Amino acid sequence: MRLAGKVALVTGAGRSGELMGVGAAIAARLAAEGARVALLDLSAARAQATAEAIGAAGGSAYVITADVTRHAACVAAVAACTERFGGVDVLVNNAALYADPSMAGDEAAARRLVDVNVFGTMNMTEAAHPAIAARGGGAIVNIGSITGLRGYHGPVYSASKGAVFAYTRTMAHQLGRAGIRVNAVAPGHIVAPQSAKADAAARRLLDAANLLGTGGSAADIADAALFLASNEARWITGVVLPVDGGLTATTPSGMAGPMFDAMRD
Ligand SMILES: NC(=O)c1ccc[n+]([C@@H]2O[C@H](COP(=O)([O-])OP(=O)(O)OC[C@H]3O[C@@H](n4cnc5c(N)ncnc54)[C@H](O)[C@@H]3O)[C@@H](O)[C@H]2O)c1
């Protein structure tokens, strides 16, 4: 019960179907550690599905339907969480859209993606940090992607995640004296809804393309988010933690050996 007595607000916490997304996995993990969790999502039905799973496991969850691109909606969400649970100790900025290369040329879609991934993170942080400070401090965890650290396909998505990391460090600087730690997780090639389209052959390659040679899941990201949200990380702020099987610790030439080994298996 590492978060007993704490209140967490997780954005993009909805789920649909069997394959749990990152936000739903984080919300469930925080709830299992004793936090009361506000589940914010654009979709009430998706958030409700997560709430039911948390409730069935004995946890406490509350659904908030909101669009993180709307600052007023974020302020209202923090107020609703405070009214329901008495405050906010932990904010997890997870809601995001994922761009595929075909988005190039569709400026409206590109702008919407940056709006959700970057302005959504900033809106929620601006809305929540006074409430977190009022509790004597707490933690903000931003969910980025390794595409914000390395060159990948999907320039708009990558740029948005790079912005999330720059914002993470800057807000750690801004909010440290208020006792608010701001950190980010950079997930690698996990199996989660945004990446579930990869077929079996592509998945084998993705799983082999890291130092451990194994695949990751939303649960791995949830464990890292829990650590950064908990008191065990009390002296950690302004970091971007890759959770990627070591992929960003090496280079393509460094990976050549393990990749060839995997292909021979
Ligand atoms: N899936 C991956 O392989 C992967 C890899 C690296 C990083 N990530 C990151 O992990 C996070 C979650 O990914 P996922 O695969 O679980 O995604 P997902 O699409 O399953 O979940 C995202 C949730 O955000 C919600 N959402 C979208 N726009 C919103 C808005 N404007 N306001 C409020 N809610 C909104 C959606 O309704 C959805 O429930 C994202 O930040 C993503 O960039 C995922």
The ligand as an SDF file (V2000), in Angstrom:
LIG
                    3D

 44 48  0  0  0  0  0  0  0  0999 V2000
    1.1640    1.8180  -27.0410 N   0  0  0  0  0  0  0  0  0  0  0  0
    2.4650    2.0030  -27.2050 C   0  0  0  0  0  0  0  0  0  0  0  0
    3.1740    1.2000  -27.8060 O   0  0  0  0  0  0  0  0  0  0  0  0
    3.1140    3.2320  -26.6290 C   0  0  0  0  0  0  0  0  0  0  0  0
    4.4880    3.3950  -26.8010 C   0  0  0  0  0  0  0  0  0  0  0  0
    5.0950    4.5420  -26.2860 C   0  0  0  0  0  0  0  0  0  0  0  0
    4.3190    5.4760  -25.6060 C   0  0  0  0  0  0  0  0  0  0  0  0
    2.9720    5.2900  -25.4670 N   0  0  0  0  0  0  0  0  0  0  0  0
    2.2180    6.3190  -24.7520 C   0  0  0  0  0  0  0  0  0  0  0  0
    1.4450    5.7150  -23.7240 O   0  0  0  0  0  0  0  0  0  0  0  0
    0.2350    6.4620  -23.5610 C   0  0  0  0  0  0  0  0  0  0  0  0
   -0.9970    5.5840  -23.7110 C   0  0  0  0  0  0  0  0  0  0  0  0
   -0.9230    4.8070  -24.8750 O   0  0  0  0  0  0  0  0  0  0  0  0
   -2.0120    3.6600  -25.1450 P   0  0  0  0  0  0  0  0  0  0  0  0
   -1.4530    2.7870  -26.2080 O   0  0  0  0  0  0  0  0  0  0  0  0
   -2.4310    3.0650  -23.8650 O   0  0  0  0  0  0  0  0  0  0  0  0
   -3.1770    4.5530  -25.7940 O   0  0  0  0  0  0  0  0  0  0  0  0
   -4.7750    4.4050  -25.8570 P   0  0  0  0  0  0  0  0  0  0  0  0
   -5.1450    5.0060  -27.1770 O   0  0  0  0  0  0  0  0  0  0  0  0
   -5.2180    3.0190  -25.5250 O   0  0  0  0  0  0  0  0  0  0  0  0
   -5.2900    5.3320  -24.6750 O   0  0  0  0  0  0  0  0  0  0  0  0
   -5.3150    6.7210  -24.7650 C   0  0  0  0  0  0  0  0  0  0  0  0
   -6.5610    7.2210  -24.0400 C   0  0  0  0  0  0  0  0  0  0  0  0
   -6.5420    8.6530  -24.0940 O   0  0  0  0  0  0  0  0  0  0  0  0
   -7.8600    9.0970  -24.3290 C   0  0  0  0  0  0  0  0  0  0  0  0
   -7.8160   10.4240  -24.9460 N   0  0  0  0  0  0  0  0  0  0  0  0
   -7.4660   10.7200  -26.2160 C   0  0  0  0  0  0  0  0  0  0  0  0
   -7.5820   12.0450  -26.4230 N   0  0  0  0  0  0  0  0  0  0  0  0
   -8.0080   12.5950  -25.2590 C   0  0  0  0  0  0  0  0  0  0  0  0
   -8.3200   13.9110  -24.8570 C   0  0  0  0  0  0  0  0  0  0  0  0
   -8.2310   14.9370  -25.7150 N   0  0  0  0  0  0  0  0  0  0  0  0
   -8.7210   14.1230  -23.5800 N   0  0  0  0  0  0  0  0  0  0  0  0
   -8.8400   13.0910  -22.7170 C   0  0  0  0  0  0  0  0  0  0  0  0
   -8.5670   11.8100  -23.0520 N   0  0  0  0  0  0  0  0  0  0  0  0
   -8.1600   11.5620  -24.3090 C   0  0  0  0  0  0  0  0  0  0  0  0
   -8.4920    8.0470  -25.2360 C   0  0  0  0  0  0  0  0  0  0  0  0
   -9.9220    8.0720  -25.1580 O   0  0  0  0  0  0  0  0  0  0  0  0
   -7.8840    6.7660  -24.6810 C   0  0  0  0  0  0  0  0  0  0  0  0
   -8.7240    6.1720  -23.6960 O   0  0  0  0  0  0  0  0  0  0  0  0
    0.2950    7.5980  -24.5650 C   0  0  0  0  0  0  0  0  0  0  0  0
    0.8620    8.7450  -23.9480 O   0  0  0  0  0  0  0  0  0  0  0  0
    1.2230    7.0460  -25.6170 C   0  0  0  0  0  0  0  0  0  0  0  0
    1.7840    8.0640  -26.3960 O   0  0  0  0  0  0  0  0  0  0  0  0
    2.3570    4.1910  -25.9600 C   0  0  0  0  0  0  0  0  0  0  0  0
  1  2  1  0
  2  3  2  0
  2  4  1  0
  4  5  1  0
  4 44  2  0
  5  6  2  0
  6  7  1  0
  7  8  2  0
  8  9  1  0
  8 44  1  0
  9 10  1  0
  9 42  1  0
 10 11  1  0
 11 12  1  0
 11 40  1  0
 12 13  1  0
 13 14  1  0
 14 15  2  0
 14 16  1  0
 14 17  1  0
 17 18  1  0
 18 19  2  0
 18 20  1  0
 18 21  1  0
 21 22  1  0
 22 23  1  0
 23 24  1  0
 23 38  1  0
 24 25  1  0
 25 26  1  0
 25 36  1  0
 26 27  1  0
 26 35  1  0
 27 28  2  0
 28 29  1  0
 29 30  1  0
 29 35  2  0
 30 31  1  0
 30 32  2  0
 32 33  1  0
 33 34  2  0
 34 35  1  0
 36 37  1  0
 36 38  1  0
 38 39  1  0
 40 41  1  0
 40 42  1  0
 42 43  1  0
M  CHG  2   8   1  16  -1
M  END
$$$$
